[in-house]
């Protein structure tokens, strides 16, 4: 796969020093594939035996795949070992995030965590392992940590040294390369009533473009296009994003096509705490994909690693036999369809910098070591009060060797409402991997044609 190379201007001596420290020595990088997995997780299990060793993840033929691309549950006989509830959570609280405890207290009769045997299913193509190994000794932070230099394909810092590098791993993690998906989103009322919004999303990494040119696309990580197809009042609206690797040097560029007005407009609000698309005010722009965009408004502190019960191997929740009505309930999704497992996570705290603006004064991240996906993020308001709790229900799409979210949830503890996005249970052929495209499909001029109803 071709390299994405960023070029930067002159740096101060301080930035040069910090950039040099970002890449690790060859001897330390040699741990990848030895004591560490090829992307940097601890290969060994834990001392208690409740987390097994990683042995390569699921094979590509771990289960069947139906005509619409849904993968079968490779563990159909698994049953919960125990269920964490509001009545018994105290005996498990060392392995729970504050937001999970808050949800148990907020919904004591319905919110629960069914805990299953831990299965370390993550696996990726060998090309990704090779890219991570190269990045370990070559990729550097630039511009105060808000951009990357010499980055290759995925997973910028497989042996991270601080919280910012961990967050960059989430941002640059492997998600299957270029893809097209059809998904649904809901923002239920307090009583559970909801209406669906459906999207067609395209994510195209520039190094997979048919017309890829490093000189032209060097600072662009990927193009993102999102078209609303339902309901009819929103159908035809399209969002286009050029996601940059260094968003301080070259901020994210975004445009919106409004089908009613038939106009394309710049959309600078599609960043940070700008409102999320058709989210009824329940998420910010940077809540999508659990967290996205420039990290420059926060100070990032690496707390360390811990063992946490996180959503994992969500095959039952993602099943095509499950309907949206089965998932969406008052207060939260149907927790009986979920699966939690004990995994090691990287714990990172993000605190809003002095003089910067964001509705979240602090964010508390818990990032799965085997995939670099954020699993749980707690969001605090400017007064330091826990406000919103995000959980990502992930699974291994073993047929294409891609760890990915089945769906994301964002719970508002104050209003009692929530957002669930990424559902595809009732869609036909919802995912297309290895999606091929040219860069001219992702220009403002091409946007208007995309939005024809």
TITORGU-105995 format. One record per residue (C-alpha): x, y, z. Coordinates in steps of 0.5 Angstrom, whole numbers, padded with zeros to 4 digits, always signed. Example, Ala and Ser with C-alpha at 12.3 -4.5 7.8 and 13.67 -1.06 7.14 Angstrom:
<atoms>
+0025-0009+0016;+0027-0002+0014;
</atoms>
This chain:
<atoms>
+0000+0000+0000;+0003+0007-0002;+0005+0011+0004;+0002+0018+0006;+0007+0022+0008;+0007+0029+0011;+0012+0035+0010;+0012+0040+0015;+0016+0047+0015;+0021+0049+0020;+0020+0047+0027;+0022+0050+0033;+0028+0046+0037;+0022+0044+0042;+0018+0041+0037;+0024+0037+0034;+0026+0034+0041;+0018+0032+0042;+0018+0029+0035;+0024+0025+0036;+0022+0022+0042;+0015+0020+0038;+0019+0014+0035;+0021+0009+0039;+0028+0005+0038;+0029-0001+0034;+0030-0005+0040;+0023-0003+0043;+0020-0004+0036;+0022-0011+0036;+0017-0013+0042;+0012-0012+0036;+0010-0020+0034;+0014-0022+0040;+0012-0020+0047;+0007-0015+0044;+0002-0017+0038;+0004-0014+0032;+0000-0008+0033;+0002-0007+0040;-0002-0010+0045;+0000-0015+0051;+0000-0022+0048;+0000-0025+0054;-0006-0026+0058;-0007-0024+0065;-0005-0027+0072;-0012-0029+0074;-0013-0032+0068;-0019-0028+0066;-0016-0025+0060;-0013-0030+0055;-0007-0030+0051;-0008-0027+0044;-0006-0033+0039;-0008-0029+0033;-0015-0027+0033;-0021-0031+0029;-0019-0034+0022;-0022-0031+0016;-0027-0038+0016;-0029-0037+0023;-0036-0037+0021;-0041-0037+0015;-0043-0031+0012;-0050-0029+0009;-0052-0026+0002;-0052-0019+0005;-0045-0020+0008;-0047-0021+0016;-0042-0026+0019;-0045-0031+0024;-0043-0031+0031;-0037-0036+0032;-0039-0037+0039;-0046-0039+0039;-0046-0043+0045;-0043-0038+0050;-0048-0036+0055;-0047-0030+0061;-0042-0032+0066;-0045-0027+0071;-0049-0020+0070;-0047-0014+0073;-0053-0010+0075;-0055-0004+0080;-0056-0009+0086;-0049-0012+0085;-0044-0007+0081;-0040-0006+0088;-0037-0012+0087;-0034-0011+0080;-0033-0003+0080;-0026-0004+0080;-0027-0006+0073;-0032-0001+0071;-0032+0006+0068;-0035+0011+0072;-0040+0012+0066;-0042+0005+0067;-0044+0006+0074;-0048+0012+0073;-0052+0008+0068;-0053+0003+0073;-0055+0008+0078;-0059+0012+0073;-0063+0006+0070;-0063+0001+0076;-0068-0004+0073;-0066-0005+0066;-0059-0003+0065;-0055-0009+0066;-0048-0012+0063;-0048-0019+0061;-0041-0021+0062;-0038-0027+0058;-0032-0031+0057;-0026-0026+0054;-0025-0028+0047;-0019-0024+0044;-0022-0024+0037;-0018-0018+0033;-0014-0020+0027;-0012-0016+0021;-0008-0017+0015;-0001-0018+0015;+0000-0011+0011;-0003-0007+0017;+0002-0011+0022;+0008-0009+0017;+0006-0002+0017;+0005-0001+0024;+0012-0004+0025;+0015+0001+0020;+0011+0007+0024;+0014+0005+0031;+0021+0007+0029;+0019+0013+0023;+0012+0016+0025;+0013+0023+0029;+0009+0028+0032;+0009+0035+0029;+0006+0042+0031;+0006+0040+0038;+0003+0033+0037;-0003+0036+0033;+0000+0032+0026;+0004+0026+0024;+0010+0026+0020;+0012+0019+0016;+0006+0016+0017;+0004+0009+0014;-0003+0007+0013;-0005+0005+0020;-0004+0005+0027;+0001+0011+0028;+0004+0009+0035;+0004+0002+0036;+0009+0003+0042;+0006+0009+0045;+0009+0013+0050;+0004+0018+0052;-0004+0020+0052;-0004+0024+0045;+0000+0018+0042;-0006+0013+0044;-0011+0018+0042;-0007+0018+0035;-0008+0010+0035;-0015+0011+0035;-0016+0016+0030;-0011+0012+0025;-0013+0005+0027;-0015+0000+0022;-0022+0000+0019;-0022-0004+0013;-0019+0001+0008;-0024+0005+0004;-0031+0002+0005;-0039+0004+0003;-0044+0003+0008;-0052+0004+0009;-0054+0005+0016;-0059+0007+0021;-0059+0012+0027;-0064+0014+0032;-0065+0019+0038;-0071+0016+0042;-0075+0020+0046;-0075+0019+0054;-0081+0014+0053;-0077+0010+0047;-0081+0013+0041;-0077+0014+0035;-0076+0015+0028;-0070+0013+0024;-0065+0017+0020;-0062+0013+0014;-0055+0014+0011;-0050+0012+0006;-0043+0013+0008;-0037+0013+0004;-0030+0013+0007;-0024+0013+0002;-0017+0013+0004;-0013+0017+0000;-0008+0012-0001;-0013+0007-0004;-0015+0012-0009;-0015+0010-0017;-0011+0017-0018;-0007+0017-0012;-0002+0023-0012;+0002+0024-0006;+0004+0031-0008;-0004+0032-0008;-0007+0028-0003;-0001+0028+0002;-0004+0031+0008;-0011+0028+0007;-0012+0022+0011;-0019+0020+0008;-0025+0023+0004;-0032+0022+0008;-0039+0023+0004;-0045+0022+0008;-0052+0022+0004;-0059+0022+0008;-0064+0017+0005;-0069+0017+0010;-0074+0021+0012;-0076+0024+0006;-0076+0031+0009;-0068+0030+0010;-0067+0026+0004;-0062+0028-0001;-0058+0032+0004;-0050+0031+0003;-0044+0032+0008;-0037+0032+0005;-0031+0032+0009;-0024+0032+0007;-0020+0029+0013;-0013+0032+0014;-0008+0029+0018;-0005+0035+0021;-0011+0039+0022;-0008+0045+0025;-0003+0046+0019;-0009+0045+0015;-0016+0045+0018;-0021+0039+0016;-0025+0042+0010;-0033+0040+0010;-0038+0042+0005;-0046+0041+0006;-0051+0040+0000;-0058+0042+0002;-0063+0039-0002;-0068+0044-0001;-0064+0050-0003;-0060+0046-0008;-0054+0049-0006;-0047+0047-0003;-0044+0051+0003;-0038+0051+0007;-0039+0047+0013;-0034+0050+0018;-0038+0047+0024;-0037+0040+0022;-0032+0040+0027;-0030+0040+0035;-0037+0041+0038;-0041+0043+0032;-0048+0039+0032;-0048+0032+0029;-0052+0031+0023;-0059+0029+0024;-0058+0028+0032;-0063+0032+0035;-0057+0036+0039;-0055+0029+0042;-0048+0029+0040;-0043+0033+0037;-0039+0033+0031;-0033+0030+0034;-0037+0024+0038;-0038+0021+0031;-0033+0014+0031;-0033+0015+0039;-0028+0021+0038;-0025+0024+0031;-0022+0030+0029;-0016+0035+0031;-0014+0033+0039;-0011+0041+0040;-0016+0043+0044;-0015+0038+0050;-0009+0036+0054;-0008+0029+0054;-0006+0025+0060;-0004+0017+0060;-0007+0014+0066;-0004+0007+0064;-0008+0001+0063;-0013-0003+0067;-0018-0009+0066;-0025-0007+0064;-0031-0010+0062;-0033-0007+0055;-0038-0009+0050;-0034-0014+0045;-0036-0019+0040;-0043-0016+0039;-0045-0021+0034;-0052-0022+0037;-0053-0015+0037;-0051-0014+0030;-0055-0020+0027;-0060-0019+0021;-0065-0023+0025;-0066-0017+0030;-0070-0012+0029;-0069-0004+0030;-0075-0005+0035;-0072-0010+0039;-0066-0006+0040;-0069+0001+0041;-0072+0002+0048;-0073+0007+0053;-0067+0010+0056;-0062+0005+0053;-0061+0000+0048;-0064-0007+0050;-0058-0009+0054;-0060-0017+0054;-0057-0017+0046;-0051-0014+0049;-0044-0018+0050;-0039-0015+0055;-0032-0018+0056;-0026-0017+0061;-0021-0014+0057;-0014-0009+0058;-0016-0002+0056;-0011+0004+0055;-0014+0010+0060;-0013+0017+0058;-0016+0023+0061;-0017+0029+0056;-0018+0036+0060;-0020+0042+0056;-0014+0047+0055;-0015+0054+0058;-0017+0059+0053;-0020+0053+0049;-0028+0052+0048;-0032+0046+0048;-0038+0043+0051;-0034+0038+0054;-0030+0040+0059;-0026+0033+0060;-0027+0027+0057;-0025+0020+0060;-0023+0015+0055;-0022+0007+0055;-0019+0004+0049;-0018-0003+0047;-0011-0005+0047;-0013-0011+0041;-0016-0006+0036;-0014+0001+0039;-0022+0003+0038;-0025+0007+0044;-0030+0002+0047;-0032+0007+0053;-0032+0015+0053;-0034+0019+0059;-0036+0026+0058;-0036+0032+0063;-0039+0038+0063;-0035+0045+0064;-0037+0044+0072;-0034+0037+0072;-0040+0034+0072;-0041+0027+0069;-0046+0028+0063;-0046+0023+0057;-0043+0016+0057;-0041+0013+0050;-0041+0006+0049;-0038+0002+0042;-0041-0005+0041;-0035-0008+0037;-0034-0014+0033;-0029-0018+0029;-0031-0018+0022;-0027-0024+0021;-0028-0025+0013;-0025-0019+0012;-0020-0019+0018;-0023-0012+0020;-0025-0010+0027;-0030-0005+0027;-0036-0002+0031;-0043-0006+0030;-0046+0001+0033;-0045+0006+0038;-0049+0009+0043;-0049+0016+0047;-0053+0017+0053;-0055+0023+0056;-0055+0022+0064;-0059+0029+0065;-0064+0029+0059;-0065+0021+0059;-0065+0021+0052;-0059+0018+0048;-0057+0017+0041;-0055+0010+0037;-0052+0010+0031;-0049+0005+0026;-0055+0000+0026;-0055-0004+0020;-0059-0010+0022;-0065-0009+0017;-0061-0007+0011;-0059-0011+0005;-0052-0011+0003;-0050-0006+0008;-0042-0006+0007;-0038-0006+0001;-0031-0006+0003;-0025-0005-0002;-0029+0001-0005;-0026+0004-0011;-0026+0011-0013;-0023+0017-0016;-0021+0024-0012;-0026+0028-0017;-0032+0024-0014;-0030+0028-0007;-0030+0035-0009;-0035+0041-0008;-0037+0041-0015;-0039+0033-0015;-0043+0034-0009;-0049+0037-0012;-0050+0031-0016;-0050+0026-0010;-0056+0029-0007;-0061+0028-0013;-0067+0025-0010;
</atoms>
